[in-house]
């Protein structure tokens, strides 16, 4: 979104410093914002639910909140750790995304956020050049973060494609490639690919096994080994779980129609 948009068309409306309530405080409201919003968390941690989705908003994170299309969108916040941040309100002549999202920027941009905070803390409602420049700097940080995450996810995809026939792929290693925690990686991967990392890898194994079986050049034991299984019997059970047919049944049903 922010890495492709014409930023010069955006209009900065307001900036509000925020000091959150005490830990344990729960705030139930409805979405009623007439502008788009970027919220930066300098320190602290807040769990929130927005329109049925759950998010964690922690130190050095940025949250994008869309302009609400209706007044009854449920919005619950629970303060986990009291902290400070800033909310930036802006408008756009053309519609932006209607989905909330969180940018986990990490410690690498902490000093840049601190500089932005110094400038935004002096904002008094005017759209001065300095404030607009700071706003664009923030969008630039998000663009860079998006580009880096795309690069890392492409690296994850390449690694999976190169290694899905291994006996085991450590999901923790994939998370390290992208530079995030295991839990967040699993959550993000499922959001992007609609399946868990393990199921994605297993689907690749199954599709490759189908091709090998239908080529009718390898025994079931050899196919099993080729897709990372040392035990052919276990592979047969695995294959049937995913396809509803044993490897032998699949070969009889589909091999004669296979084009290669």
C-alpha positions in Angstrom: 0.0 0.0 0.0 2.5 2.7 1.2 5.3 1.5 -1.1 3.2 2.1 -4.3 1.0 5.0 -3.4 1.5 8.7 -4.5 2.4 10.1 -1.1 2.2 13.7 -2.3 -1.6 13.3 -2.5 -1.9 12.6 1.2 -3.0 15.3 3.6 -1.7 15.3 7.2 -4.7 16.2 9.5 -3.5 15.9 13.1 -0.9 14.3 15.4 -1.8 13.4 19.0 0.8 12.1 21.6 -0.7 9.2 23.6 0.1 7.9 27.1 -1.8 4.7 27.6 -3.9 3.7 30.6 -2.7 1.4 33.3 -1.9 -2.2 32.6 -5.0 -4.4 32.7 -7.3 -1.6 31.5 -9.8 -2.7 28.8 -11.3 -0.2 26.5 -14.4 -1.1 24.4 -15.4 1.3 21.6 -16.6 1.3 18.0 -14.7 2.5 15.0 -15.7 6.1 14.3 -12.6 7.6 12.7 -13.2 9.9 9.8 -9.5 9.9 8.8 -6.9 7.2 8.2 -4.6 6.7 11.1 -1.0 5.5 11.7 -0.2 4.8 15.4 3.4 4.4 16.5 4.2 2.6 19.8 7.4 3.9 21.3 7.2 1.7 24.4 4.6 -0.5 26.0 2.3 -3.2 24.7 -1.4 -3.3 23.8 -3.5 -6.2 22.6 -6.5 -5.2 20.5 -9.4 -6.7 18.6 -10.7 -4.8 15.6 -13.5 -6.0 13.4 -13.1 -9.6 14.5 -9.3 -9.7 14.0 -6.7 -9.8 16.8 -3.4 -7.9 16.9 -0.5 -7.2 19.3 0.8 -3.6 19.2 4.2 -3.4 21.0 7.3 -1.2 21.1 8.6 0.0 17.7 5.4 -1.2 15.9 3.3 0.9 13.6 -0.5 0.2 13.2 -2.4 1.4 10.1 -6.1 1.9 10.9 -8.4 2.5 7.9 -11.1 5.1 7.6 -14.2 3.3 9.0 -17.0 2.6 6.5 -19.6 2.2 9.2 -20.0 3.3 12.8 -20.5 -0.1 14.4 -17.1 -1.8 13.9 -16.1 -3.3 17.3 -12.8 -2.1 18.6 -11.4 -3.5 21.9 -8.1 -2.6 23.5 -6.4 -4.2 26.5 -3.3 -2.5 27.9 -0.7 -5.2 28.6 2.1 -2.8 29.5 1.6 1.0 29.9 3.5 3.0 27.4 3.7 6.0 25.1 3.1 6.6 21.4 1.7 9.0 18.9 -1.3 8.8 16.6 -1.1 10.4 13.1 -4.3 11.2 11.3 -4.3 11.8 7.5 -6.6 11.8 4.5 -6.4 10.6 0.9 -8.3 11.7 -2.2 -8.6 8.1 -3.3 -9.5 5.2 -1.0 -6.8 3.3 0.8 -7.0 -0.3 2.2 -9.9 -1.0 4.5 -7.9 -3.6 6.4 -6.0 -2.8 9.6 -2.4 -4.0 9.6 0.6 -3.9 12.0 4.2 -3.2 10.9 6.6 -4.9 13.3 9.6 -2.6 12.6 11.9 -3.7 15.4 14.8 -2.0 17.2 16.6 -1.1 13.9 14.3 1.9 13.5 14.0 2.9 17.1 16.3 5.9 16.8 14.4 7.1 13.7 11.1 6.8 15.6 12.6 8.9 18.4 13.4 11.7 16.0 9.9 11.5 14.5 8.5 11.7 18.0 10.4 14.9 18.8 9.0 16.6 15.7 5.4 15.2 16.0 5.2 16.2 19.7 5.3 19.8 18.6 2.6 19.4 16.0 -0.2 21.9 16.6 -2.6 21.1 13.7 -0.8 23.0 10.9 0.5 21.2 7.8 3.9 22.7 7.9 6.7 21.5 5.6 8.7 20.0 8.6 5.7 17.9 9.7 4.9 16.7 6.2 8.5 15.7 5.8 8.4 13.8 9.0 5.2 12.1 7.8 6.9 11.1 4.5 9.9 9.9 6.5 7.6 7.6 8.4 6.0 6.3 5.2 9.5 5.8 3.8 10.3 3.6 6.9 7.2 1.6 6.2 8.1 1.2 2.6 11.6 0.0 3.4 10.1 -2.4 6.0 7.7 -3.8 3.5 10.4 -4.2 0.9 12.7 -6.0 3.3 9.9 -8.3 4.4 9.0 -9.1 0.8 12.7 -9.9 0.1 12.9 -12.1 3.2 9.6 -13.9 2.4 11.0 -14.5 -1.1 14.1 -15.9 0.5 11.9 -18.2 2.6 10.0 -19.3 -0.5 13.2 -20.1 -2.3 14.5 -22.1 0.7 11.3 -24.1 0.9 11.4 -24.8 -2.9 15.0 -26.0 -2.6 14.4 -28.1 0.5 10.8 -29.4 0.6 12.1 -32.9 -0.2 14.3 -32.9 2.9 13.3 -35.2 5.7 12.7 -32.2 7.9 12.5 -28.5 7.6 12.9 -26.5 10.8 10.2 -23.9 10.9 12.3 -22.0 13.3 15.0 -21.6 10.7 12.4 -20.2 8.3 11.5 -17.6 10.9 15.1 -16.7 11.4 15.5 -16.1 7.6 12.7 -13.6 7.8 14.0 -12.2 11.1 10.8 -12.7 13.2 9.7 -15.0 16.0 8.4 -18.5 15.3 4.9 -17.6 16.4 4.7 -14.5 14.3 6.2 -16.2 11.3 3.6 -19.0 11.5 0.8 -16.4 11.8 2.1 -14.3 8.9 2.8 -17.3 6.7 -0.8 -18.6 7.2 -2.2 -15.2 6.5 -0.3 -14.9 3.2 -0.6 -18.5 2.0 -3.9 -19.6 3.7 -2.2 -22.7 5.2 0.4 -23.3 7.9 4.1 -23.6 6.9 4.0 -27.4 7.6 0.9 -28.0 5.4 2.4 -25.9 2.6 5.5 -28.0 2.7 3.5 -31.2 2.9 1.4 -30.1 -0.1 4.6 -29.6 -2.1 5.7 -33.1 -1.2 2.4 -34.6 -2.2 2.3 -32.9 -5.6 5.8 -34.0 -6.3 5.1 -37.5 -5.2 2.0 -37.6 -7.5 4.2 -36.7 -10.4 6.8 -39.3 -9.6 4.1 -42.0 -9.1 2.4 -41.2 -12.4 5.7 -41.3 -14.3 5.8 -45.0 -13.3 9.6 -45.0 -13.2 10.2 -45.4 -9.5 9.0 -47.9 -6.9 6.8 -46.6 -4.1 9.9 -47.0 -1.8 11.9 -44.9 -4.2 9.2 -42.2 -4.4 9.0 -42.2 -0.6 12.8 -41.6 -0.3 12.7 -38.9 -3.0 10.2 -36.8 -1.0 12.0 -37.2 2.3 10.5 -40.3 3.9 12.8 -43.1 5.2 9.8 -45.4 5.9 7.7 -46.3 2.8 4.8 -47.5 5.0 4.6 -44.2 6.8 4.8 -42.4 3.5 1.9 -44.4 2.2 -0.2 -43.4 5.2 0.8 -39.8 4.8 -0.1 -39.9 1.1 -3.5 -41.4 1.7 -4.3 -38.9 4.4 -3.8 -36.1 1.9 -5.3 -37.7 -1.3 -7.7 -40.3 0.0 -5.8 -43.0 -2.0 -2.8 -45.1 -1.3 0.2 -44.5 -3.6 -0.6 -47.8 -5.4 -4.3 -46.9 -5.8 -3.3 -43.5 -7.1 -1.0 -45.0 -9.6 -3.6 -47.3 -11.0 -6.2 -44.6 -11.2 -4.1 -41.8 -12.8 -0.8 -43.1 -14.2 -2.3 -44.1 -17.6 -3.7 -40.6 -18.1 -0.6 -38.8 -17.1 1.1 -36.7 -19.8 4.8 -36.2 -19.7 
